[in-house]
Amino acid sequence: MNTEIIPIQSPHAIERAKTVLTSGGVIAFPTDTVYGVAVPVFDERSIYKLYEAKNRPVDKAIPVLIGEQEQLGLIASKVPESAHKLIKAFWPGPLTIVIPKQQNLPQNLSAYPTVGVRMPDYEFTLKLLNETGPLATTSANISGMENPLSAGEVFHQLGGRIDLILDGGTTPGSIPSSVVDFSQTPPKVLREGTIPSKVLLEIISSTLNS
């Protein structure tokens, strides 16, 4: 497979990405944290390709990126009030919320009753997501290797494994998103990223105690 690279400044970048995705291909693009690799969230066959490209264990769920909050209803069956508080404070931004998923999502996206969802704070990627709809997206690396911060780093790991890299230069952030699981009570911080756990838990606590 030849991996195509297009700068995000190209007027054809988003249309090319849409063409690749609708034909069953896999793309990579920059976000506000690290580069992500993605396929359409409702395309079961493409999700398998995503696992294969990354050598990712198939029992490890894949998060979803959305371009606007209205897309959240396509992915989540329920969003707790405490999650809404964090969404208001940190979306778009480096926060992934784990919430109950819609039953019509492909089983291979997440073997669990939950799914992780994030809205990145990156103008190009938000435009892309509003054109494509929600994308199953995870870091654009071989599982277990360093998270890529540039298109060159993505190509070093995934060149020949994916169809298209959208080159946005070096990402503005280098730390993956913070992850909060709202499927349990009280909610639990699964990964501390850019947002300190203390800040997240203070907001959650204020909601639960109000």
Secondary structure in CASP SS format (residue, H / E / C, confidence):
PFRMAT SS
TARGET T0000
AUTHOR 0000-0000-0000
METHOD secondary structure of the structure
MODEL  1
M C 1.00
N C 1.00
T C 1.00
E E 1.00
I E 1.00
I E 1.00
P E 1.00
I C 1.00
Q C 1.00
S C 1.00
P C 1.00
H C 1.00
A H 1.00
I H 1.00
E H 1.00
R H 1.00
A H 1.00
K H 1.00
T H 1.00
V H 1.00
L H 1.00
T H 1.00
S C 1.00
G C 1.00
G C 1.00
V C 1.00
I E 1.00
A E 1.00
F E 1.00
P C 1.00
T C 1.00
D C 1.00
T C 1.00
V C 1.00
Y C 1.00
G E 1.00
V E 1.00
A E 1.00
V E 1.00
P E 1.00
V C 1.00
F C 1.00
D C 1.00
E H 1.00
R H 1.00
S H 1.00
I H 1.00
Y H 1.00
K H 1.00
L H 1.00
Y H 1.00
E H 1.00
A H 1.00
K H 1.00
N C 1.00
R C 1.00
P C 1.00
V C 1.00
D C 1.00
K C 1.00
A C 1.00
I C 1.00
P C 1.00
V E 1.00
L E 1.00
I C 1.00
G C 1.00
E C 1.00
Q H 1.00
E H 1.00
Q H 1.00
L H 1.00
G H 1.00
L H 1.00
I H 1.00
A E 1.00
S C 1.00
K C 1.00
V C 1.00
P C 1.00
E H 1.00
S H 1.00
A H 1.00
H H 1.00
K H 1.00
L H 1.00
I H 1.00
K H 1.00
A H 1.00
F H 1.00
W C 1.00
P C 1.00
G C 1.00
P C 1.00
L E 1.00
T E 1.00
I E 1.00
V E 1.00
I E 1.00
P E 1.00
K E 1.00
Q C 1.00
Q C 1.00
N C 1.00
L C 1.00
P C 1.00
Q C 1.00
N C 1.00
L C 1.00
S C 1.00
A C 1.00
Y C 1.00
P C 1.00
T E 1.00
V E 1.00
G E 1.00
V E 1.00
R E 1.00
M C 1.00
P C 1.00
D C 1.00
Y C 1.00
E H 1.00
F H 1.00
T H 1.00
L H 1.00
K H 1.00
L H 1.00
L H 1.00
N H 1.00
E H 1.00
T H 1.00
G C 1.00
P C 1.00
L E 1.00
A E 1.00
T E 1.00
T E 1.00
S E 1.00
A C 1.00
N C 1.00
I C 1.00
S C 1.00
G C 1.00
M C 1.00
E C 1.00
N C 1.00
P C 1.00
L C 1.00
S C 1.00
A H 1.00
G H 1.00
E H 1.00
V H 1.00
F H 1.00
H H 1.00
Q H 1.00
L H 1.00
G C 1.00
G C 1.00
R C 1.00
I C 1.00
D C 1.00
L E 1.00
I E 1.00
L E 1.00
D E 1.00
G C 1.00
G C 1.00
T C 1.00
T C 1.00
P C 1.00
G C 1.00
S C 1.00
I C 1.00
P C 1.00
S C 1.00
S E 1.00
V E 1.00
V E 1.00
D E 1.00
F C 1.00
S C 1.00
Q C 1.00
T C 1.00
P C 1.00
P C 1.00
K E 1.00
V E 1.00
L E 1.00
R E 1.00
E C 1.00
G C 1.00
T C 1.00
I C 1.00
P C 1.00
S H 1.00
K H 1.00
V H 1.00
L H 1.00
L H 1.00
E H 1.00
I H 1.00
I H 1.00
S H 1.00
S H 1.00
T H 1.00
L H 1.00
N C 1.00
S C 1.00
END
